Amino acid sequence: MGRVEPIPVTLVTEPTRLLALGPDTALLRLPANSGHGHADGDYCIACAGRSDVRTMLFDLLEGAKQGLRPAFKNVVVDASAVADPGQVVAALTGKLPAQAMRDHTVARLFYLVG
């Protein structure tokens, strides 16, 4: 198997900064607090499962490998609804501990730009 080129990830934290996407760019939108009884920023296992950027990137990669979604060369992560985008940056730069093998895959194949 040949060497796989790392995939650049651009993080957008303001909705007005989201630009038109090219055909080789995948978009991930991280949701805000679901409003089910806790303040924004409080840890909630339900919200964490829906907004884990590493899990979402892994699922995106696997979907493309299996032909379930178009291939991509870039990813834009829209984190404009997230209370603390610093957590997203920490997840993408290896500052949060890996929880599963998928996190190591994401660390090898994706990198944060900008």
N, CA, C and O atoms as CSV, one atom per row, in Angstrom:
chain,resi,resn,atom,element,x,y,z
A,1,MET,N,N,0.856,-1.186,0.000
A,1,MET,CA,C,0.000,0.000,0.000
A,1,MET,C,C,0.890,1.234,0.000
A,1,MET,O,O,1.868,1.290,0.746
A,2,GLY,N,N,0.564,2.224,-0.828
A,2,GLY,CA,C,1.349,3.447,-0.941
A,2,GLY,C,C,1.160,4.367,0.246
A,2,GLY,O,O,0.272,4.184,1.079
A,3,ARG,N,N,2.009,5.341,0.291
A,3,ARG,CA,C,1.947,6.337,1.364
A,3,ARG,C,C,0.721,7.217,1.162
A,3,ARG,O,O,0.450,7.673,0.051
A,4,VAL,N,N,-0.009,7.449,2.232
A,4,VAL,CA,C,-1.197,8.287,2.175
A,4,VAL,C,C,-0.804,9.702,2.590
A,4,VAL,O,O,-0.172,9.907,3.626
A,5,GLU,N,N,-1.188,10.667,1.767
A,5,GLU,CA,C,-0.913,12.069,2.090
A,5,GLU,C,C,-1.834,12.530,3.213
A,5,GLU,O,O,-3.031,12.243,3.183
A,6,PRO,N,N,-1.293,13.245,4.209
A,6,PRO,CA,C,-2.149,13.785,5.271
A,6,PRO,C,C,-3.183,14.760,4.700
A,6,PRO,O,O,-2.925,15.440,3.706
A,7,ILE,N,N,-4.323,14.819,5.325
A,7,ILE,CA,C,-5.441,15.628,4.863
A,7,ILE,C,C,-5.537,16.882,5.727
A,7,ILE,O,O,-5.664,16.783,6.948
A,8,PRO,N,N,-5.477,18.072,5.102
A,8,PRO,CA,C,-5.584,19.304,5.881
A,8,PRO,C,C,-7.004,19.546,6.384
A,8,PRO,O,O,-7.982,19.300,5.677
A,9,VAL,N,N,-7.095,20.033,7.620
A,9,VAL,CA,C,-8.371,20.358,8.253
A,9,VAL,C,C,-8.344,21.840,8.600
A,9,VAL,O,O,-7.442,22.303,9.298
A,10,THR,N,N,-9.322,22.575,8.118
A,10,THR,CA,C,-9.473,23.991,8.439
A,10,THR,C,C,-10.611,24.131,9.431
A,10,THR,O,O,-11.701,23.605,9.210
A,11,LEU,N,N,-10.361,24.840,10.523
A,11,LEU,CA,C,-11.367,25.045,11.565
A,11,LEU,C,C,-11.973,26.430,11.394
A,11,LEU,O,O,-11.251,27.426,11.330
A,12,VAL,N,N,-13.294,26.493,11.321
A,12,VAL,CA,C,-14.013,27.757,11.211
A,12,VAL,C,C,-14.787,27.953,12.506
A,12,VAL,O,O,-15.566,27.087,12.905
A,13,THR,N,N,-14.574,29.094,13.166
A,13,THR,CA,C,-15.252,29.350,14.442
A,13,THR,C,C,-16.279,30.477,14.349
A,13,THR,O,O,-17.005,30.735,15.310
A,14,GLU,N,N,-16.343,31.140,13.210
A,14,GLU,CA,C,-17.339,32.193,12.994
A,14,GLU,C,C,-18.122,31.854,11.727
A,14,GLU,O,O,-17.521,31.612,10.680
A,15,PRO,N,N,-19.462,31.834,11.809
A,15,PRO,CA,C,-20.250,31.427,10.640
A,15,PRO,C,C,-20.008,32.306,9.418
A,15,PRO,O,O,-20.151,31.835,8.289
A,16,THR,N,N,-19.652,33.552,9.614
A,16,THR,CA,C,-19.412,34.440,8.476
A,16,THR,C,C,-18.109,34.119,7.766
A,16,THR,O,O,-17.875,34.614,6.664
A,17,ARG,N,N,-17.256,33.303,8.370
A,17,ARG,CA,C,-15.973,32.938,7.764
A,17,ARG,C,C,-16.065,31.690,6.883
A,17,ARG,O,O,-15.093,31.332,6.219
A,18,LEU,N,N,-17.207,31.034,6.872
A,18,LEU,CA,C,-17.374,29.821,6.076
A,18,LEU,C,C,-17.507,30.212,4.612
A,18,LEU,O,O,-18.447,30.902,4.219
A,19,LEU,N,N,-16.553,29.761,3.818
A,19,LEU,CA,C,-16.498,30.109,2.408
A,19,LEU,C,C,-17.097,28.993,1.555
A,19,LEU,O,O,-17.430,27.920,2.058
A,20,ALA,N,N,-17.225,29.258,0.283
A,20,ALA,CA,C,-17.681,28.222,-0.642
A,20,ALA,C,C,-16.667,27.079,-0.649
A,20,ALA,O,O,-15.459,27.311,-0.620
A,21,LEU,N,N,-17.163,25.865,-0.688
A,21,LEU,CA,C,-16.305,24.687,-0.633
A,21,LEU,C,C,-16.079,24.119,-2.025
A,21,LEU,O,O,-16.982,24.102,-2.862
A,22,GLY,N,N,-14.864,23.659,-2.254
A,22,GLY,CA,C,-14.545,23.026,-3.527
A,22,GLY,C,C,-15.074,21.603,-3.573
A,22,GLY,O,O,-15.526,21.076,-2.556
A,23,PRO,N,N,-15.024,20.982,-4.729
A,23,PRO,CA,C,-15.565,19.629,-4.887
A,23,PRO,C,C,-14.782,18.566,-4.108
A,23,PRO,O,O,-15.317,17.493,-3.832
A,24,ASP,N,N,-13.535,18.845,-3.752
A,24,ASP,CA,C,-12.710,17.895,-3.004
A,24,ASP,C,C,-12.706,18.174,-1.503
A,24,ASP,O,O,-11.884,17.627,-0.767
A,25,THR,N,N,-13.630,19.031,-1.051
A,25,THR,CA,C,-13.657,19.426,0.355
A,25,THR,C,C,-14.896,18.872,1.039
A,25,THR,O,O,-16.014,19.029,0.548
A,26,ALA,N,N,-14.684,18.225,2.176
A,26,ALA,CA,C,-15.786,17.721,2.988
A,26,ALA,C,C,-16.060,18.723,4.110
A,26,ALA,O,O,-15.136,19.359,4.617
A,27,LEU,N,N,-17.302,18.859,4.487
A,27,LEU,CA,C,-17.704,19.773,5.557
A,27,LEU,C,C,-18.257,18.969,6.725
A,27,LEU,O,O,-19.123,18.112,6.553
A,28,LEU,N,N,-17.745,19.258,7.910
A,28,LEU,CA,C,-18.290,18.702,9.147
A,28,LEU,C,C,-18.814,19.860,9.980
A,28,LEU,O,O,-18.094,20.832,10.207
A,29,ARG,N,N,-20.043,19.773,10.434
A,29,ARG,CA,C,-20.618,20.811,11.304
A,29,ARG,C,C,-20.753,20.235,12.706
A,29,ARG,O,O,-21.445,19.241,12.927
A,30,LEU,N,N,-20.078,20.880,13.642
A,30,LEU,CA,C,-20.190,20.451,15.031
A,30,LEU,C,C,-21.400,21.141,15.656
A,30,LEU,O,O,-21.523,22.363,15.573
A,31,PRO,N,N,-22.289,20.378,16.276
A,31,PRO,CA,C,-23.508,20.963,16.839
A,31,PRO,C,C,-23.253,21.672,18.168
A,31,PRO,O,O,-22.276,21.400,18.865
A,32,ALA,N,N,-24.159,22.584,18.491
A,32,ALA,CA,C,-24.141,23.260,19.789
A,32,ALA,C,C,-24.759,22.336,20.834
A,32,ALA,O,O,-25.177,21.220,20.525
A,33,ASN,N,N,-24.809,22.802,22.038
A,33,ASN,CA,C,-25.484,22.107,23.124
A,33,ASN,C,C,-26.889,21.729,22.665
A,33,ASN,O,O,-27.595,22.541,22.068
A,34,SER,N,N,-27.274,20.530,22.940
A,34,SER,CA,C,-28.592,20.064,22.502
A,34,SER,C,C,-29.721,20.653,23.335
A,34,SER,O,O,-30.890,20.491,22.985
A,35,GLY,N,N,-29.396,21.332,24.428
A,35,GLY,CA,C,-30.424,21.972,25.237
A,35,GLY,C,C,-31.185,21.023,26.138
A,35,GLY,O,O,-32.310,21.318,26.540
A,36,HIS,N,N,-30.590,19.892,26.460
A,36,HIS,CA,C,-31.321,18.935,27.281
A,36,HIS,C,C,-30.959,19.009,28.760
A,36,HIS,O,O,-30.874,17.982,29.433
A,37,GLY,N,N,-30.749,20.199,29.257
A,37,GLY,CA,C,-30.651,20.365,30.704
A,37,GLY,C,C,-29.288,20.709,31.264
A,37,GLY,O,O,-29.093,20.602,32.475
A,38,HIS,N,N,-28.349,21.111,30.453
A,38,HIS,CA,C,-27.068,21.548,31.017
A,38,HIS,C,C,-26.594,22.802,30.295
A,38,HIS,O,O,-26.997,23.085,29.167
A,39,ALA,N,N,-25.738,23.535,30.969
A,39,ALA,CA,C,-25.208,24.774,30.387
A,39,ALA,C,C,-24.198,24.453,29.294
A,39,ALA,O,O,-23.560,23.400,29.314
A,40,ASP,N,N,-24.058,25.368,28.343
A,40,ASP,CA,C,-23.019,25.214,27.326
A,40,ASP,C,C,-21.671,25.081,28.011
A,40,ASP,O,O,-21.374,25.795,28.968
A,41,GLY,N,N,-20.867,24.167,27.516
A,41,GLY,CA,C,-19.541,23.970,28.079
A,41,GLY,C,C,-19.477,22.898,29.154
A,41,GLY,O,O,-18.397,22.374,29.427
A,42,ASP,N,N,-20.619,22.552,29.780
A,42,ASP,CA,C,-20.619,21.473,30.767
A,42,ASP,C,C,-20.442,20.152,30.035
A,42,ASP,O,O,-20.951,19.972,28.928
A,43,TYR,N,N,-19.711,19.220,30.664
A,43,TYR,CA,C,-19.505,17.930,30.010
A,43,TYR,C,C,-20.793,17.121,30.052
A,43,TYR,O,O,-21.453,17.025,31.087
A,44,CYS,N,N,-21.132,16.551,28.924
A,44,CYS,CA,C,-22.318,15.704,28.794
A,44,CYS,C,C,-21.949,14.580,27.841
A,44,CYS,O,O,-21.528,14.848,26.715
A,45,ILE,N,N,-22.096,13.339,28.258
A,45,ILE,CA,C,-21.695,12.222,27.415
A,45,ILE,C,C,-22.500,12.179,26.113
A,45,ILE,O,O,-21.966,11.794,25.073
A,46,ALA,N,N,-23.765,12.567,26.158
A,46,ALA,CA,C,-24.583,12.564,24.940
A,46,ALA,C,C,-24.065,13.602,23.936
A,46,ALA,O,O,-23.934,13.311,22.747
A,47,CYS,N,N,-23.775,14.803,24.421
A,47,CYS,CA,C,-23.256,15.848,23.532
A,47,CYS,C,C,-21.851,15.494,23.044
A,47,CYS,O,O,-21.515,15.750,21.888
A,48,ALA,N,N,-21.035,14.910,23.913
A,48,ALA,CA,C,-19.668,14.545,23.526
A,48,ALA,C,C,-19.686,13.521,22.396
A,48,ALA,O,O,-18.863,13.590,21.483
A,49,GLY,N,N,-20.599,12.592,22.451
A,49,GLY,CA,C,-20.687,11.584,21.400
A,49,GLY,C,C,-21.102,12.155,20.062
A,49,GLY,O,O,-20.683,11.657,19.018
A,50,ARG,N,N,-21.924,13.200,20.079
A,50,ARG,CA,C,-22.386,13.816,18.832
A,50,ARG,C,C,-21.365,14.776,18.248
A,50,ARG,O,O,-21.403,15.061,17.051
A,51,SER,N,N,-20.450,15.280,19.070
A,51,SER,CA,C,-19.573,16.348,18.609
A,51,SER,C,C,-18.085,16.014,18.718
A,51,SER,O,O,-17.255,16.921,18.660
A,52,ASP,N,N,-17.732,14.755,18.873
A,52,ASP,CA,C,-16.326,14.370,18.938
A,52,ASP,C,C,-15.741,14.475,17.536
A,52,ASP,O,O,-16.021,13.643,16.673
A,53,VAL,N,N,-14.931,15.496,17.317
A,53,VAL,CA,C,-14.409,15.773,15.977
A,53,VAL,C,C,-13.552,14.622,15.461
A,53,VAL,O,O,-13.547,14.352,14.260
A,54,ARG,N,N,-12.828,13.939,16.347
A,54,ARG,CA,C,-12.007,12.819,15.884
A,54,ARG,C,C,-12.874,11.667,15.394
A,54,ARG,O,O,-12.555,11.039,14.384
A,55,THR,N,N,-13.954,11.388,16.089
A,55,THR,CA,C,-14.882,10.340,15.653
A,55,THR,C,C,-15.513,10.721,14.316
A,55,THR,O,O,-15.647,9.883,13.425
A,56,MET,N,N,-15.893,11.976,14.183
A,56,MET,CA,C,-16.526,12.436,12.943
A,56,MET,C,C,-15.558,12.352,11.769
A,56,MET,O,O,-15.954,11.963,10.671
A,57,LEU,N,N,-14.288,12.714,11.987
A,57,LEU,CA,C,-13.293,12.616,10.916
A,57,LEU,C,C,-13.046,11.158,10.529
A,57,LEU,O,O,-12.931,10.837,9.346
A,58,PHE,N,N,-12.965,10.285,11.520
A,58,PHE,CA,C,-12.770,8.863,11.238
A,58,PHE,C,C,-13.943,8.316,10.432
A,58,PHE,O,O,-13.744,7.585,9.462
A,59,ASP,N,N,-15.164,8.668,10.832
A,59,ASP,CA,C,-16.356,8.202,10.111
A,59,ASP,C,C,-16.375,8.739,8.678
A,59,ASP,O,O,-16.780,8.035,7.753
A,60,LEU,N,N,-15.941,9.973,8.501
A,60,LEU,CA,C,-15.848,10.564,7.170
A,60,LEU,C,C,-14.866,9.778,6.302
A,60,LEU,O,O,-15.160,9.464,5.148
A,61,LEU,N,N,-13.718,9.467,6.855
A,61,LEU,CA,C,-12.689,8.714,6.152
A,61,LEU,C,C,-13.192,7.318,5.784
A,61,LEU,O,O,-13.022,6.877,4.647
A,62,GLU,N,N,-13.801,6.632,6.725
A,62,GLU,CA,C,-14.314,5.283,6.476
A,62,GLU,C,C,-15.436,5.301,5.439
A,62,GLU,O,O,-15.512,4.405,4.597
A,63,GLY,N,N,-16.297,6.299,5.490
A,63,GLY,CA,C,-17.364,6.408,4.507
A,63,GLY,C,C,-16.818,6.561,3.096
A,63,GLY,O,O,-17.350,5.978,2.151
A,64,ALA,N,N,-15.753,7.347,2.956
A,64,ALA,CA,C,-15.129,7.522,1.636
A,64,ALA,C,C,-14.453,6.235,1.184
A,64,ALA,O,O,-14.526,5.880,0.008
A,65,LYS,N,N,-13.796,5.531,2.101
A,65,LYS,CA,C,-13.134,4.264,1.759
A,65,LYS,C,C,-14.138,3.223,1.280
A,65,LYS,O,O,-13.842,2.436,0.381
A,66,GLN,N,N,-15.319,3.219,1.877
A,66,GLN,CA,C,-16.343,2.232,1.540
A,66,GLN,C,C,-17.240,2.675,0.383
A,66,GLN,O,O,-18.161,1.955,-0.001
A,67,GLY,N,N,-16.971,3.863,-0.173
A,67,GLY,CA,C,-17.766,4.360,-1.284
A,67,GLY,C,C,-19.130,4.887,-0.884
A,67,GLY,O,O,-20.007,5.049,-1.732
A,68,LEU,N,N,-19.319,5.158,0.409
A,68,LEU,CA,C,-20.604,5.652,0.896
A,68,LEU,C,C,-20.729,7.164,0.781
A,68,LEU,O,O,-21.816,7.719,0.940
A,69,ARG,N,N,-19.614,7.825,0.503
A,69,ARG,CA,C,-19.595,9.279,0.339
A,69,ARG,C,C,-18.486,9.617,-0.647
A,69,ARG,O,O,-17.593,8.800,-0.870
A,70,PRO,N,N,-18.525,10.791,-1.234
A,70,PRO,CA,C,-17.471,11.167,-2.182
A,70,PRO,C,C,-16.095,11.260,-1.510
A,70,PRO,O,O,-15.987,11.591,-0.330
A,71,ALA,N,N,-15.065,10.964,-2.278
A,71,ALA,CA,C,-13.700,11.127,-1.780
A,71,ALA,C,C,-13.439,12.611,-1.526
A,71,ALA,O,O,-14.121,13.468,-2.088
A,72,PHE,N,N,-12.465,12.910,-0.693
A,72,PHE,CA,C,-12.147,14.296,-0.367
A,72,PHE,C,C,-10.648,14.435,-0.145
A,72,PHE,O,O,-9.958,13.466,0.171
A,73,LYS,N,N,-10.159,15.659,-0.316
A,73,LYS,CA,C,-8.744,15.954,-0.099
A,73,LYS,C,C,-8.540,16.988,0.993
A,73,LYS,O,O,-7.421,17.185,1.468
A,74,ASN,N,N,-9.622,17.650,1.393
A,74,ASN,CA,C,-9.595,18.682,2.435
A,74,ASN,C,C,-10.853,18.537,3.279
A,74,ASN,O,O,-11.863,17.995,2.831
A,75,VAL,N,N,-10.772,19.030,4.506
A,75,VAL,CA,C,-11.938,19.040,5.383
A,75,VAL,C,C,-12.058,20.416,6.017
A,75,VAL,O,O,-11.064,20.998,6.451
A,76,VAL,N,N,-13.277,20.931,6.066
A,76,VAL,CA,C,-13.577,22.147,6.817
A,76,VAL,C,C,-14.476,21.723,7.972
A,76,VAL,O,O,-15.504,21.077,7.769
A,77,VAL,N,N,-14.076,22.095,9.185
A,77,VAL,CA,C,-14.869,21.805,10.371
A,77,VAL,C,C,-15.510,23.114,10.823
A,77,VAL,O,O,-14.818,24.049,11.225
A,78,ASP,N,N,-16.832,23.169,10.755
A,78,ASP,CA,C,-17.571,24.344,11.210
A,78,ASP,C,C,-17.853,24.172,12.700
A,78,ASP,O,O,-18.728,23.402,13.096
A,79,ALA,N,N,-17.101,24.899,13.511
A,79,ALA,CA,C,-17.262,24.839,14.963
A,79,ALA,C,C,-17.866,26.132,15.493
A,79,ALA,O,O,-17.690,26.468,16.665
A,80,SER,N,N,-18.580,26.859,14.634
A,80,SER,CA,C,-19.128,28.151,15.032
A,80,SER,C,C,-20.210,28.031,16.107
A,80,SER,O,O,-20.476,29.005,16.810
A,81,ALA,N,N,-20.834,26.870,16.253
A,81,ALA,CA,C,-21.876,26.684,17.258
A,81,ALA,C,C,-21.334,26.115,18.566
A,81,ALA,O,O,-22.075,25.991,19.541
A,82,VAL,N,N,-20.053,25.770,18.595
A,82,VAL,CA,C,-19.456,25.138,19.768
A,82,VAL,C,C,-19.074,26.196,20.799
A,82,VAL,O,O,-18.499,27.228,20.453
A,83,ALA,N,N,-19.397,25.936,22.070
A,83,ALA,CA,C,-19.098,26.897,23.127
A,83,ALA,C,C,-17.600,27.108,23.318
A,83,ALA,O,O,-17.163,28.235,23.550
A,84,ASP,N,N,-16.803,26.038,23.224
A,84,ASP,CA,C,-15.362,26.135,23.445
A,84,ASP,C,C,-14.602,25.506,22.285
A,84,ASP,O,O,-14.277,24.320,22.338
A,85,PRO,N,N,-14.313,26.276,21.240
A,85,PRO,CA,C,-13.571,25.725,20.102
A,85,PRO,C,C,-12.161,25.278,20.483
A,85,PRO,O,O,-11.528,24.528,19.739
A,86,GLY,N,N,-11.670,25.724,21.619
A,86,GLY,CA,C,-10.354,25.290,22.094
A,86,GLY,C,C,-10.299,23.781,22.287
A,86,GLY,O,O,-9.246,23.173,22.095
A,87,GLN,N,N,-11.400,23.180,22.659
A,87,GLN,CA,C,-11.449,21.723,22.818
A,87,GLN,C,C,-11.316,21.025,21.476
A,87,GLN,O,O,-10.730,19.946,21.385
A,88,VAL,N,N,-11.859,21.641,20.436
A,88,VAL,CA,C,-11.742,21.081,19.089
A,88,VAL,C,C,-10.284,21.163,18.638
A,88,VAL,O,O,-9.746,20.208,18.078
A,89,VAL,N,N,-9.658,22.301,18.884
A,89,VAL,CA,C,-8.240,22.466,18.544
A,89,VAL,C,C,-7.408,21.447,19.309
A,89,VAL,O,O,-6.515,20.822,18.737
A,90,ALA,N,N,-7.691,21.276,20.591
A,90,ALA,CA,C,-6.951,20.308,21.409
A,90,ALA,C,C,-7.099,18.893,20.854
A,90,ALA,O,O,-6.132,18.132,20.829
A,91,ALA,N,N,-8.287,18.544,20.415
A,91,ALA,CA,C,-8.520,17.208,19.853
A,91,ALA,C,C,-7.754,17.018,18.555
A,91,ALA,O,O,-7.244,15.930,18.285
A,92,LEU,N,N,-7.670,18.074,17.746
A,92,LEU,CA,C,-7.021,17.965,16.438
A,92,LEU,C,C,-5.498,18.089,16.508
A,92,LEU,O,O,-4.805,17.742,15.552
A,93,THR,N,N,-4.984,18.571,17.614
A,93,THR,CA,C,-3.532,18.753,17.733
A,93,THR,C,C,-2.898,17.781,18.720
A,93,THR,O,O,-1.731,17.937,19.081
A,94,GLY,N,N,-3.658,16.779,19.158
A,94,GLY,CA,C,-3.106,15.749,20.032
A,94,GLY,C,C,-2.979,16.145,21.489
A,94,GLY,O,O,-2.275,15.482,22.251
A,95,LYS,N,N,-3.651,17.218,21.888
A,95,LYS,CA,C,-3.577,17.660,23.279
A,95,LYS,C,C,-4.548,16.896,24.188
A,95,LYS,O,O,-4.408,16.920,25.411
A,96,LEU,N,N,-5.520,16.228,23.592
A,96,LEU,CA,C,-6.439,15.385,24.365
A,96,LEU,C,C,-5.991,13.938,24.233
A,96,LEU,O,O,-5.544,13.531,23.160
A,97,PRO,N,N,-6.100,13.158,25.293
A,97,PRO,CA,C,-5.678,11.758,25.188
A,97,PRO,C,C,-6.540,10.985,24.188
A,97,PRO,O,O,-7.739,11.226,24.054
A,98,ALA,N,N,-5.898,10.060,23.500
A,98,ALA,CA,C,-6.613,9.202,22.553
A,98,ALA,C,C,-7.530,8.270,23.331
A,98,ALA,O,O,-7.123,7.680,24.332
A,99,GLN,N,N,-8.763,8.141,22.869
A,99,GLN,CA,C,-9.747,7.281,23.521
A,99,GLN,C,C,-9.903,5.943,22.828
A,99,GLN,O,O,-10.377,4.979,23.429
A,100,ALA,N,N,-9.512,5.879,21.581
A,100,ALA,CA,C,-9.700,4.660,20.796
A,100,ALA,C,C,-8.685,4.642,19.666
A,100,ALA,O,O,-8.021,5.645,19.405
A,101,MET,N,N,-8.566,3.511,18.999
A,101,MET,CA,C,-7.640,3.398,17.869
A,101,MET,C,C,-7.971,4.395,16.766
A,101,MET,O,O,-7.079,4.864,16.060
A,102,ARG,N,N,-9.248,4.717,16.621
A,102,ARG,CA,C,-9.622,5.687,15.583
A,102,ARG,C,C,-8.939,7.028,15.808
A,102,ARG,O,O,-8.625,7.728,14.846
A,103,ASP,N,N,-8.703,7.400,17.072
A,103,ASP,CA,C,-8.045,8.672,17.363
A,103,ASP,C,C,-6.614,8.680,16.842
A,103,ASP,O,O,-6.127,9.715,16.387
A,104,HIS,N,N,-5.941,7.544,16.903
A,104,HIS,CA,C,-4.578,7.440,16.372
A,104,HIS,C,C,-4.602,7.527,14.837
A,104,HIS,O,O,-3.727,8.145,14.231
A,105,THR,N,N,-5.592,6.915,14.232
A,105,THR,CA,C,-5.748,6.994,12.771
A,105,THR,C,C,-5.944,8.440,12.348
A,105,THR,O,O,-5.307,8.903,11.402
A,106,VAL,N,N,-6.817,9.152,13.038
A,106,VAL,CA,C,-7.072,10.555,12.729
A,106,VAL,C,C,-5.806,11.386,12.927
A,106,VAL,O,O,-5.502,12.259,12.115
A,107,ALA,N,N,-5.074,11.119,13.996
A,107,ALA,CA,C,-3.832,11.866,14.252
A,107,ALA,C,C,-2.814,11.675,13.127
A,107,ALA,O,O,-2.078,12.603,12.790
A,108,ARG,N,N,-2.772,10.479,12.550
A,108,ARG,CA,C,-1.834,10.199,11.453
A,108,ARG,C,C,-2.275,10.795,10.126
A,108,ARG,O,O,-1.440,11.225,9.330
A,109,LEU,N,N,-3.585,10.825,9.881
A,109,LEU,CA,C,-4.069,11.162,8.551
A,109,LEU,C,C,-4.643,12.564,8.387
A,109,LEU,O,O,-4.908,12.980,7.260
A,110,PHE,N,N,-4.842,13.302,9.469
A,110,PHE,CA,C,-5.396,14.643,9.390
A,110,PHE,C,C,-4.502,15.611,10.164
A,110,PHE,O,O,-3.911,15.242,11.179
A,111,TYR,N,N,-4.409,16.841,9.682
A,111,TYR,CA,C,-3.690,17.859,10.432
A,111,TYR,C,C,-4.403,19.200,10.328
A,111,TYR,O,O,-4.999,19.522,9.301
A,112,LEU,N,N,-4.333,19.975,11.403
A,112,LEU,CA,C,-4.992,21.275,11.485
A,112,LEU,C,C,-4.129,22.321,10.786
A,112,LEU,O,O,-2.925,22.406,11.027
A,113,VAL,N,N,-4.749,23.109,9.924
A,113,VAL,CA,C,-4.028,24.192,9.235
A,113,VAL,C,C,-4.523,25.532,9.750
A,113,VAL,O,O,-5.619,25.635,10.302
A,114,GLY,N,N,-3.708,26.547,9.564
A,114,GLY,CA,C,-4.117,27.911,9.919
A,114,GLY,C,C,-4.023,28.227,11.371
A,114,GLY,O,O,-4.341,29.343,11.782
